[in-house]
Amino acid sequence: MAETEQNDKPADSEQKETVEAAQDVNEATNNPEVGIENLKVLENIEVKLTVEVGSTDLKIRDLLRLNEGSVVELERLAGDPLDILANGVSIAKGEVVMVGERFGVRFTEVTNPADTVKKL
């Protein structure tokens, strides 16, 4: 019987350690400071931000005929908000603005982050 008690003790202590580890993980995920630390790891990752004015489908024949002064009609209406994409995923809509002598984009509508994650 003493052997059975000794064999049960390691199993009980392993189970207790597993439960404690699970509690530590649970506390860490519920702790905002840990969440902020996790986000800080992502801060230096580069993302390609693209502003899409519009698009159209062309046949190669028509593409080869383009030259200086050619005009290609886009599927977007004048005044419609532009699509703003991060690594090819739509994250917002916006409008073109001038910043000094450069173009910029003003965000007018930001996509819900939960919807963005679903698209990934």
C-alpha positions as CSV (number, residue, x, y, z in Angstrom):
1,M,0.0,0.0,0.0
2,A,2.9,2.3,0.6
3,E,4.0,1.8,-3.0
4,T,0.6,2.8,-4.2
5,E,0.7,6.0,-2.2
6,Q,4.1,6.8,-3.6
7,N,3.1,6.2,-7.1
8,D,-0.1,8.3,-6.7
9,K,1.8,11.3,-5.3
10,P,3.9,12.0,-8.4
11,A,0.7,11.8,-10.6
12,D,-1.1,14.2,-8.2
13,S,1.8,16.6,-8.2
14,E,2.1,16.5,-12.0
15,Q,-1.6,17.2,-12.3
16,K,-1.3,20.0,-9.8
17,E,1.6,21.6,-11.7
18,T,-0.5,21.3,-15.0
19,V,-3.4,23.1,-13.3
20,E,-1.1,25.8,-12.0
21,A,0.5,26.3,-15.4
22,A,-3.0,26.6,-17.0
23,Q,-4.0,29.2,-14.4
24,D,-0.8,31.1,-15.1
25,V,-1.5,31.2,-18.8
26,N,-5.1,32.2,-18.1
27,E,-4.0,35.1,-15.9
28,A,-1.4,36.2,-18.5
29,T,-4.1,36.3,-21.2
30,N,-6.4,38.3,-19.0
31,N,-3.7,40.7,-17.9
32,P,-3.7,43.8,-20.1
33,E,0.0,44.4,-19.5
34,V,0.9,41.0,-21.0
35,G,-1.3,41.8,-24.0
36,I,0.5,45.2,-24.5
37,E,3.8,43.4,-24.3
38,N,2.7,41.0,-27.0
39,L,1.6,43.9,-29.2
40,K,5.0,45.6,-28.8
41,V,6.6,42.5,-30.4
42,L,4.6,43.3,-33.5
43,E,5.3,47.0,-33.7
44,N,8.5,46.7,-35.8
45,I,6.9,44.4,-38.5
46,E,6.7,46.3,-41.8
47,V,3.4,46.4,-43.6
48,K,2.8,47.4,-47.2
49,L,0.1,50.1,-47.2
50,T,-1.6,50.5,-50.6
51,V,-4.3,53.0,-51.7
52,E,-6.4,51.7,-54.6
53,V,-8.0,54.3,-56.8
54,G,-9.8,51.8,-58.9
55,S,-9.4,48.8,-61.2
56,T,-10.5,47.5,-64.6
57,D,-10.1,44.4,-66.8
58,L,-8.2,44.8,-70.0
59,K,-7.3,42.4,-72.8
60,I,-3.6,42.1,-73.5
61,R,-4.3,43.6,-77.0
62,D,-5.7,46.8,-75.3
63,L,-2.8,46.9,-72.8
64,L,-0.2,46.8,-75.5
65,R,-1.9,49.7,-77.3
66,L,-1.6,52.0,-74.3
67,N,0.9,54.9,-74.6
68,E,1.4,58.4,-73.2
69,G,-1.9,60.2,-73.1
70,S,-4.0,57.1,-73.0
71,V,-6.9,57.1,-70.6
72,V,-8.2,54.0,-68.9
73,E,-11.6,54.1,-67.4
74,L,-11.8,52.6,-63.9
75,E,-14.8,50.8,-62.4
76,R,-15.0,53.4,-59.5
77,L,-17.0,56.5,-59.7
78,A,-15.4,60.0,-59.2
79,G,-15.8,61.0,-55.6
80,D,-16.1,57.4,-54.3
81,P,-13.9,56.6,-51.3
82,L,-10.6,54.9,-52.1
83,D,-9.7,51.4,-50.7
84,I,-6.8,51.3,-48.3
85,L,-5.1,47.9,-48.0
86,A,-2.5,46.5,-45.7
87,N,-0.6,43.7,-47.3
88,G,-3.5,43.3,-49.7
89,V,-6.3,43.2,-47.1
90,S,-8.8,46.0,-47.0
91,I,-8.5,47.9,-43.7
92,A,-10.2,51.2,-44.5
93,K,-11.6,53.7,-47.0
94,G,-10.3,57.2,-47.5
95,E,-9.8,60.2,-49.7
96,V,-6.8,61.8,-51.4
97,V,-5.4,64.9,-49.7
98,M,-2.4,67.1,-50.4
99,V,0.4,67.2,-47.7
100,G,2.7,70.0,-48.9
101,E,3.7,68.9,-52.4
102,R,2.9,65.2,-51.8
103,F,-0.2,63.2,-52.0
104,G,-1.6,61.7,-48.8
105,V,-4.7,59.8,-47.8
106,R,-7.2,60.7,-45.1
107,F,-8.9,57.7,-43.5
108,T,-12.7,58.3,-43.5
109,E,-13.9,54.8,-42.5
110,V,-11.9,52.1,-40.8
111,T,-12.9,48.4,-41.1
112,N,-13.8,46.6,-37.9
113,P,-10.6,44.7,-36.8
114,A,-12.6,41.5,-36.2
115,D,-13.9,41.5,-39.8
116,T,-10.3,42.1,-41.0
117,V,-9.0,39.1,-39.1
118,K,-11.8,36.9,-40.6
119,K,-10.5,37.8,-44.1
120,L,-7.1,36.5,-43.2
